[in-house]
Amino acid sequence: MSEVLDEFEDEKEGSGDTALLSLKILSLIIVVLGFGIYIGDVLFGKSSLDVLLNLQEDKDTMIMKIKSLKDENSILQKEFFELRQLDPDRR
């Protein structure tokens, strides 16, 4: 009779181990999913999109400003060469 009880206790202990293992796996899955959602929000969330759009707008503004400054520089160089009585077309 004690053999039957020993086997029963062994089975009971084995089922506890599988329950603990299942709990660990489930908690690991939850942690990984939570971390994935967090990283997704950081990379593709609203604040990241706002920053990207602002940077693109700033880039366009800077390109327009560079073009206008180049045009202004060209005009001022021509005026400078004319004031020095040099031919602006000649190098």
C-alpha atoms as one frame of an Amber mdcrd trajectory, in Angstrom:
protein
   0.000   0.000   0.000   2.833   2.396   0.709   4.096   1.888  -2.845   0.795
   3.147  -4.235   0.933   6.178  -1.963   4.537   6.864  -2.983   3.575   6.765
  -6.674   0.624   9.066  -5.982   2.889  11.565  -4.211   5.410  11.438  -7.081
   2.658  12.181  -9.599   1.422  15.012  -7.424   4.887  16.559  -7.252   5.343
  16.190 -11.035   2.087  18.014 -11.760   3.207  20.856  -9.480   6.419  21.177
 -11.473   4.535  21.359 -14.767   2.185  23.973 -13.316   5.158  26.026 -12.173
   6.817  25.665 -15.578   3.590  26.709 -17.316   3.334  29.731 -15.048   6.935
  30.739 -15.829   6.365  30.379 -19.577   3.128  32.371 -19.405   4.780  35.167
 -17.409   7.700  35.237 -19.867   5.283  35.551 -22.799   3.472  38.413 -21.075
   6.749  40.234 -20.373   7.942  39.809 -23.972   4.616  41.044 -25.381   4.620
  44.036 -23.034   8.181  44.933 -24.010   7.307  44.573 -27.703   4.328  46.889
 -27.341   6.489  49.430 -25.487   9.214  49.379 -28.157   6.581  49.658 -30.903
   5.099  52.690 -29.204   8.507  54.327 -28.812   9.490  53.744 -32.439   6.157
  54.239 -34.169   4.071  56.149 -31.651   2.502  59.556 -32.046   5.418  61.473
 -30.538   7.890  59.820 -32.904   5.688  60.683 -35.872   5.442  64.304 -34.705
   9.219  64.558 -34.428   9.678  63.063 -37.899   7.180  65.478 -39.470   8.764
  68.451 -37.691  12.225  67.447 -38.898  10.996  67.104 -42.488   9.375  70.530
 -42.273  12.593  72.020 -40.843  14.587  70.418 -43.661  12.315  71.951 -46.302
  12.584  75.343 -44.586  16.377  75.117 -44.461  16.590  74.158 -48.151  14.476
  77.190 -49.107  16.592  79.447 -46.881  19.835  78.113 -48.426  18.491  78.784
 -51.916  17.493  82.348 -51.044  20.864  83.004 -49.393  22.702  81.690 -52.459
  20.653  83.986 -54.678  21.328  86.930 -52.385  25.039  86.065 -52.301  25.152
  85.977 -56.076  23.547  89.421 -56.313  25.899  90.867 -53.703  28.964  89.404
 -55.408  27.896  90.923 -58.710  27.375  94.288 -57.037  30.766  94.001 -55.315
  32.559  93.287 -58.583  30.762  96.177 -60.274  31.770  98.511 -57.485  35.383
  97.434 -57.875  34.959  97.966 -61.611  35.730  94.375 -62.451  33.944  92.360
 -65.056  31.567  90.007 -63.155  31.370  87.571 -66.069  35.120  87.079 -66.156
  36.966  84.807 -63.797
